[in-house]
């Protein structure tokens, strides 16, 4: 059982990539109050948990009913991330957009598609077949705990960066977010082409 949980934990950890999520979280929540940032963390954890559990139990069935593939899912998630990053890049220093969406950042884009994106959901579906429901759920739960702690402690990094550093950092992260979106679209298209 321990080996099975470990074999579930590692690929989920790689798929979630908590180290890579922290910079995105810092960028997206720049300018928000501490309580608002905590709410973003709570919402993103809850969103990821709900979507992940649904996909553990019914992921294959959902895709079959809707007639979509993992490639379709990757392309859609990539386009959403790319669009959001463009909005963030071109909004200037006006925090109006961020203040309006601040309360929903935990659902989109943090909860999905950044955390509960194509990589995680595909991994969960595969692990259910190879390691079983229980081990997959335990591995998923442990990873959520680690990610939640990492995000809640991310304020320390933000305080080190300072205001001007955080501003520059946010713009770089928005560009990287756009690149991740393009990468997801590219992978989805390549998978679609390879199937043909």
C-alpha positions in Angstrom: 0.0 0.0 0.0 2.8 2.5 0.9 4.6 1.7 -2.3 1.4 2.2 -4.3 0.8 5.6 -2.6 4.4 6.6 -3.3 4.0 5.6 -7.0 0.9 7.8 -7.0 2.4 10.7 -5.1 5.4 11.3 -7.3 3.7 11.7 -10.7 1.0 13.9 -9.1 3.7 16.0 -7.5 5.3 16.5 -10.9 2.0 17.2 -12.6 1.0 19.8 -10.0 4.5 21.3 -9.9 4.1 23.3 -6.6 7.5 25.1 -7.1 6.3 26.3 -10.5 2.9 27.3 -9.2 4.3 29.6 -6.5 5.6 32.3 -8.9 2.3 32.3 -10.8 0.4 32.7 -7.6 2.6 35.6 -6.5 2.1 37.3 -9.9 -1.6 36.8 -10.0 -2.2 37.9 -6.4 0.1 41.0 -6.5 -1.9 44.0 -5.1 -4.3 41.8 -3.1 -4.7 42.1 0.6 -3.5 39.2 2.8 -7.0 37.9 3.5 -7.8 38.1 -0.3 -4.7 36.1 -1.0 -5.7 33.5 1.6 -9.1 33.2 0.0 -7.4 32.6 -3.4 -5.5 29.8 -1.8 -8.6 28.3 -0.2 -10.6 28.6 -3.4 -7.8 27.1 -5.5 -7.4 24.1 -3.2 -11.1 23.5 -3.0 -11.5 23.8 -6.8 -8.6 21.5 -7.4 -9.9 19.0 -4.9 -13.4 18.9 -6.4 -12.2 18.6 -10.0 -9.5 16.1 -9.1 -11.9 13.8 -7.2 -14.5 14.0 -10.0 -11.8 13.0 -12.5 -10.5 10.1 -10.3 -14.0 8.6 -10.3 -15.5 9.7 -13.6 -12.8 11.2 -15.8 -12.9 8.7 -18.6 -16.7 8.7 -18.6 -16.9 12.5 -18.7 -14.6 12.6 -21.8 -16.5 9.8 -23.5 -19.9 11.4 -22.9 -18.7 14.8 -24.1 -16.8 13.2 -27.0 -13.6 15.1 -26.2 -10.0 13.9 -26.0 -7.1 14.9 -23.7 -5.8 16.9 -26.7 -9.0 19.0 -26.9 -8.8 19.6 -23.1 -5.1 20.7 -23.4 -5.9 23.1 -26.3 -8.9 24.7 -24.4 -6.9 25.1 -21.2 -3.9 26.6 -23.1 -6.1 29.2 -24.9 -7.7 30.2 -21.6 -4.3 30.7 -19.9 -3.0 32.6 -22.9 -6.0 34.9 -23.0 -5.7 35.6 -19.2 -2.0 36.3 -19.4 -2.6 38.9 -22.2 -5.2 40.7 -20.1 -2.7 40.8 -17.2 0.2 42.0 -19.4 -1.8 44.9 -21.0 -3.7 46.1 -18.0 -0.8 48.5 -17.0 -0.6 49.4 -13.3 -4.3 49.7 -12.9 -5.5 47.2 -10.4 -9.1 47.5 -11.4 -9.2 44.2 -13.3 -7.4 42.4 -10.5 -9.7 43.8 -7.8 -12.7 42.7 -9.8 -11.5 39.2 -10.3 -9.5 38.9 -7.1 -12.2 36.9 -5.3 -12.4 34.4 -8.2 -8.7 34.0 -9.0 -8.7 30.8 -6.9 -11.2 29.2 -9.2 -9.7 30.5 -12.5 -6.9 30.5 -13.4 -5.3 29.1 -10.2 -7.7 26.2 -9.4 -8.1 25.4 -13.1 -6.3 25.2 -15.5 -3.0 26.1 -13.6 -3.3 23.4 -10.9 -6.1 21.1 -12.1 -5.0 21.3 -15.7 -4.5 18.7 -18.4 -1.3 17.3 -16.8 -2.9 16.6 -13.4 -6.2 15.3 -14.7 -4.5 13.0 -17.2 -2.2 11.7 -14.5 -5.1 11.0 -12.1 -7.0 9.0 -14.7 -3.9 7.0 -15.6 -3.0 6.4 -11.9 -6.5 5.1 -11.1 -5.9 2.3 -13.7 -2.4 1.5 -12.5 -2.5 2.2 -8.7 -6.2 2.1 -7.8 -8.7 4.6 -6.4 -7.4 4.7 -2.8 -3.7 5.1 -3.5 -4.5 7.8 -6.1 -6.7 9.7 -3.7 -4.2 9.6 -0.9 -1.3 10.7 -3.2 -3.5 13.5 -4.5 -4.5 14.6 -1.0 -0.9 14.7 0.2 0.1 16.8 -2.7 -2.8 19.3 -2.1 -1.6 19.7 1.5 2.0 20.4 0.4 0.8 22.9 -2.3 -1.5 24.7 0.2 1.3 25.1 2.7 3.7 26.3 0.0 1.1 28.9 -1.3 0.3 30.2 2.2 4.1 30.7 2.9 4.6 32.4 -0.5 4.0 35.8 1.2 7.6 35.6 2.6 8.9 35.5 -1.0 6.7 38.5 -1.9 8.0 40.6 1.1 11.6 39.9 0.0 10.9 41.0 -3.6 9.5 44.4 -2.6 7.0 46.5 -4.6 9.2 47.2 -7.7 10.6 43.7 -7.7 7.1 42.2 -7.5 5.9 44.4 -10.3 8.8 43.3 -12.6 8.4 39.7 -11.5 4.6 39.8 -12.2 5.2 40.9 -15.8 7.8 38.1 -16.4 5.4 35.6 -15.0 2.6 36.8 -17.2 4.8 36.2 -20.2 5.7 32.7 -18.9 2.0 32.1 -18.3 1.3 33.0 -22.0 4.1 30.6 -23.0 2.6 27.8 -20.9 -0.7 28.4 -22.6 0.9 28.2 -26.1 2.8 25.0 -25.0 -0.5 23.3 -24.0 -2.1 24.3 -27.3 1.0 23.0 -29.2 1.0 19.7 -27.3 -2.7 19.3 -27.9 -2.3 19.9 -31.6 0.7 17.5 -31.8 -1.3 14.8 -30.1 -4.2 15.3 -32.4 -2.0 15.2 -35.5 -0.2 12.0 -34.3 -3.6 10.3 -33.9 -4.6 11.1 -37.6 
